[in-house]
Amino acid sequence: MSQFRKLHGTEMDRLTVEHYCGSPKHPIILMLHNIRSMWNVGSMFRTADGAGIEKIILSGYTATPPRKEIDKTALGAQDTVAWEYHADPREALKSMKHNGVRICGLEIAEGSHPCADLTPSDFPICLIVGNEVDGLEEELLQLCDEVLEIPQYGTKHSLNVAVAAGIVLFELVQIYRRAM
């Protein structure tokens, strides 16, 4: 007989929306730039909630809530994760840099390094993810303090943007929490 039993939602000790919104967050901002798929946007809202990050910045032609496609995959996280929209991400990035936020692009690029190489002293961080096909624009890469990548061992060397964001967000949370 197995010692494991799946927990029901009522047994998971989940925070209420009010408690979650008032709870401390990890010093991580996720910027979604020119994301085509609203389902990917919703998925990243849900992941951001699960990771307990500060906020999401939507930019370029990335869709904003409320949209049924976002809501379908966000499952309410669009109402719990703080977010803002900037048509042009450059000003938001410059403002964050001015306020001591480290800007990290997620891209396979010359000079990029594994996301696991960061340390708690690198926080606060803004992680920028880009378009599903073209990735981050060269102009945004030039505004980054660092470019991070996810080590990959197959032939594709690409992941769905929502999957990639989730991997790195949870890696960043673990790195930050080591210092707690």
N, C-alpha and C positions, 0 to 999 in steps of 0.2 A: 504494500500500500504506500502511495506517495505521501510525503510529508508536506506537499505544497497544495494550496487551495487558492484559486483565483479570488481576489477581493472584489466585492461589489462596490459601485460608486459611493454608496453611503458609508463604506468602511475605510475609505482612503484618506480621511482627515483633510479634505480639501479646504482651502481658504474660501471664504465668501468673496464675492466681487469687491465688497467694501474693504474687507481686510487685505485682500491682495493689492488693491489700488493704494492703500495706505502703508503697505509694508516696504521695507528697504529693498532696493534693487541692486543688482550687480552693475558696476560702472562701465556698461557696454551699450553702445548705440549701434543699431543696424541701419545702414542706408541702402535702400533698394533703388537703383538707378536704371531707368528704361527697361523695366521688367514687362514683358509682353503678356504673360499669362496671369489673369486674375486669380486662378486657382493656386499658382505659385505664391502670389502675394498673400492669399489667405493662409496658406500652409506656413509661410514664414511668420505671420502674426501668431499662429498657434504655437510654433516653436519658440518664439520670443517670450510668450507667456510662460511656457514650461521652463525656460531658462531663467526667467526672472530678470530680464534686462531692463534698462532705463526707458528706452523708447525706440521707435522706428522712425526714420525719415524717409519719406517717399519723394522721388524726384524724377524729372524728365516726364516721359509719358506713362510712367507707372500709374495705374488706376488707384483711386482712393476709395475707402468705404464711404457711404454704404453702397455696396454692389452685391447682388445675389451670388455672383460667382466667388467673390471674396468671402462672404458670409458662410457659404457652403463648406469651405475647407477651414476657415478660421474657428468655427464652432463657438463664437462668442468672444474670442480673443481680440477681435477688432474693437471691442468695448472695454477691455481690461488693459491693453497695452497702450501707453501714451504714444501718439504719433503726430507728425506734422508733415506738411507738404511744401516743397520748394521746387519751383519749375526748373531753376538753375541751381545745381548742387554746389557750385563753386563758392558762393558766399557763405553757405552753411558750413562748408568744410573749413574755410578761412576763419570763420568765427570760432568754430570748435578748436582749431589749432591755437588761436589766440588765447583761449581759455584752458590750455594745457591738455587737450584731448589728443591722443596719438591716433593718426589716421592710417588705417591699414586696409589696403585693397586685397581682395581675394582673386588671384589670377595666377596662372603659370606664366612667369615673365623672367626676363634676364634679371638676376639679382634677387629673385624671390627665395623665400626659405620656408621650411615647414612651420605651420601654425603652432606646433608644440614647443617651438624654440623660445616663445615669449616667456616673460617672468612677471610676477606680481607687480614689480616696479614699472612695468609698461602701461599700467592702467592709470586713468580711464582711456578707453579705446573706442573708436568708431570703425566698424567693419563695413566696408563698401562691397556690395555685390552688384554685378551688372547683367546686361542683357543675356538671355538664354543662348543666343547664337554667337554674338560678337564679343561677349564679356565686357570688360571695362574699357572705356575709351582711353586712348593714349593721354589725352588732356587731364583726365582724372588720375591716371597712374602717376603723372608728374606731381600731383598735389599730395601724394601719399608719403608718409614717413617710412613705411615699410610695405612690402607686398608679400602676402602670405600664400602658401599653397598647401594642398592636402596631398601627402605622398600617395601615389597610386601605382599599382603593380601589374595592371593589365595592359591591354592594347589601346584603350580608348582615351585615357587621360582627360576625361571630362565626366562631370556628374551633373545631374539636374540641379539647377541653381538653389532650389529650396532644400534639397538634400545636402548640398555642399554647405549652405549657410547653417543648417542644423548641426552638422559635424563640427564646424569651427566654433559656433556659439557655445556648444557644450564643452568643447576643449578649452575655450577661453574662461568659462565659468570655473572649471576645475583648476586651471592655473591660478585664477584670482583667489579661489577659496583655500588654496594651500597656505596662503599667508594669513588666514583668519585664525 
